[in-house]
Amino acid sequence: MASNTLQLLVQEKMKMDNLSLRDVARKTMTSHTTISRIVQGGSVDLATLKHVCDWLDVSAAYVIDGFWPDDKNLEAKVAVLLELNPKLRDVFSEAMSRYEKGEGSSQAIMDVLAYAAFRFEID
């Protein structure tokens, strides 16, 4: 399961930063064939896992204990986005904290989602 979490993290980071396999290989001090194997869901050794996790700025423990990311697991996809975007994670954490304290409403969360739907042109 860890390889699938790593796969999703690497794919998302490559997409976000518009990186090729060779770009990632240079940044992680690994071969492009290793990065290709990760992107295809293959396994890696611990040294490679550490290099890739350092580049992703996520803990190896997060990857090893990660979710099973598949098309049906929305939570895993959201977790990946939050893990790769510290500012988004901080904003979401603060918003949830305020909501749990009764300082925010579900309507505020719906407003944010409505704006996101507008930006993505989702009907």
C-alpha positions, 0 to 999 in steps of 0.5 A: 500500500505504501507504494500506491501512496508514494505513487500518488504523491509523486504523480501529483507533485510532478503535475503541480510543478510540471516536472518530467521523470528526469527532472524528478530523478535529478531532484531526488538523486535517483534514476529516471527508471526508478521514478518511472517505477514509482509512477507506475506503482512499483516498490522502492528500497528504503534509501530511495524512499527517503530521497523521494520523501525528502524531495516531497517534504513528507515523512517516510512514515506518512508514506508507509502508513498512508492511505490506499489511494484509488479512484474511490478514496477521496480522503486519500486524494485530499490527504495528498493535496494537504500533505503537498501543500503546507499552506493549504493544510494550515488554512484547512486545519485552522478552518476546521479548528474554528468550526469545531469550536463553533466559531465557523459555520458549515455555510462558510465551508459551503461558500468555499466549495461553491467558489471552487466549483465556480473556478473549476466550472463544475455545474 
